[in-house]
C-alpha cells in the first residue's frame, strides 16, 4: 500500500483480491456509489459533511473505507475536500468484465 501525508493507503493492483471486491459490492449503498462513480467519473466530498439526510457521516465514511480498502476506489485529498474516483482501468485489468457486469445489472 502506498501513502503520504493526508493521503489514505490504497492497495496496489496485485493486492486487490476478488473476495474483498465482491464483499464491498455486496452492500446496496456501496454498489450505488460505485454505479454513480461509473456514470460520473468522480465525486467530491467534504471531509466534515454527511452525504444527505439519510446517510450519517460515519456510515458514509465506513462505505468509502470499505471500497478503498477493497481496491475499488481512490480517495485523495483535494484542499478541504476529498476526490473519490473509481479505479476502473486497474480493475478492468485485474478482473476483466467485472465492473461492466456489476454496473449494468
PETAGI-V754099 format. One record per pair of residues at least 6 apart in sequence whose ideal C-beta (glycine too) atoms are under 8 Angstrom apart, sorted by the first residue. I is the first residue (numbers start at 1). GAP is how many residues later the second one is. D is the distance in Angstrom with one decimal. If there is no record, write none. Layout:
i & gap & d
I & GAP & D
I & GAP & D
//
This chain:
i & gap & d
1 & 8 & 3.9
1 & 9 & 6.3
1 & 10 & 5.6
1 & 11 & 6.8
1 & 14 & 7.2
2 & 7 & 6.9
2 & 8 & 6.4
2 & 10 & 7.1
3 & 6 & 4.4
3 & 7 & 7.6
6 & 71 & 4.5
7 & 69 & 6.6
7 & 70 & 6.3
8 & 60 & 6.2
8 & 67 & 5.4
10 & 58 & 6.2
10 & 61 & 7.3
10 & 64 & 5.8
10 & 65 & 7.7
11 & 58 & 7.0
11 & 59 & 7.9
11 & 60 & 4.6
13 & 58 & 7.5
13 & 77 & 5.1
13 & 80 & 6.9
13 & 81 & 5.7
15 & 56 & 7.0
16 & 54 & 7.2
16 & 55 & 3.4
16 & 74 & 7.6
16 & 75 & 7.4
16 & 78 & 5.6
17 & 54 & 8.0
18 & 77 & 6.4
20 & 49 & 7.3
20 & 50 & 4.3
20 & 51 & 7.0
21 & 49 & 5.1
21 & 50 & 6.5
21 & 51 & 6.3
21 & 70 & 7.6
21 & 74 & 7.0
21 & 77 & 7.2
23 & 43 & 7.9
23 & 47 & 6.9
24 & 6 & 5.8
24 & 42 & 5.1
24 & 43 & 5.3
24 & 45 & 7.8
24 & 46 & 3.7
24 & 48 & 5.7
25 & 6 & 5.4
25 & 9 & 6.6
25 & 47 & 7.5
25 & 77 & 5.9
27 & 36 & 7.0
27 & 39 & 7.5
29 & 26 & 7.3
29 & 30 & 7.8
29 & 34 & 5.7
30 & 33 & 5.0
30 & 36 & 6.3
30 & 37 & 5.7
31 & 71 & 7.0
33 & 10 & 7.7
33 & 30 & 6.3
33 & 31 & 7.9
33 & 34 & 6.8
34 & 33 & 7.1
34 & 38 & 6.3
34 & 39 & 7.8
34 & 52 & 6.6
34 & 65 & 7.7
34 & 68 & 6.8
34 & 69 & 7.0
35 & 67 & 8.0
35 & 68 & 5.5
36 & 7 & 6.7
37 & 6 & 6.1
37 & 36 & 6.8
37 & 47 & 6.8
37 & 48 & 6.8
37 & 49 & 4.0
38 & 48 & 5.9
38 & 50 & 7.0
38 & 61 & 6.7
38 & 65 & 4.5
39 & 64 & 8.0
41 & 44 & 7.0
41 & 45 & 7.6
42 & 41 & 5.7
42 & 42 & 6.7
42 & 43 & 5.0
43 & 40 & 7.5
43 & 41 & 4.5
43 & 42 & 7.8
44 & 34 & 6.5
44 & 37 & 5.2
44 & 38 & 7.3
44 & 39 & 5.5
44 & 40 & 7.6
45 & 6 & 6.7
45 & 15 & 7.7
45 & 19 & 7.9
45 & 36 & 6.2
45 & 37 & 5.4
45 & 39 & 6.4
46 & 34 & 6.9
46 & 35 & 5.3
47 & 33 & 6.6
47 & 34 & 6.6
47 & 35 & 6.0
48 & 9 & 7.4
49 & 8 & 6.8
50 & 6 & 5.6
50 & 7 & 4.3
50 & 10 & 6.3
51 & 6 & 7.8
51 & 9 & 4.5
64 & 9 & 7.1
64 & 11 & 5.7
64 & 20 & 6.6
67 & 6 & 4.6
68 & 6 & 7.3
68 & 7 & 5.0
71 & 16 & 6.4
71 & 19 & 7.6
71 & 20 & 7.3
71 & 23 & 8.0
72 & 14 & 6.9
72 & 15 & 6.2
72 & 19 & 6.8
73 & 11 & 5.5
73 & 12 & 6.4
73 & 13 & 5.9
73 & 14 & 6.2
74 & 9 & 7.9
74 & 10 & 7.2
74 & 11 & 4.9
74 & 13 & 5.9
75 & 7 & 5.5
75 & 8 & 7.7
75 & 9 & 5.3
76 & 6 & 6.5
76 & 7 & 5.0
76 & 8 & 7.9
76 & 9 & 7.5
77 & 6 & 7.9
86 & 13 & 7.7
88 & 11 & 6.2
91 & 7 & 6.5
91 & 8 & 5.5
92 & 6 & 7.8
92 & 7 & 6.3
//
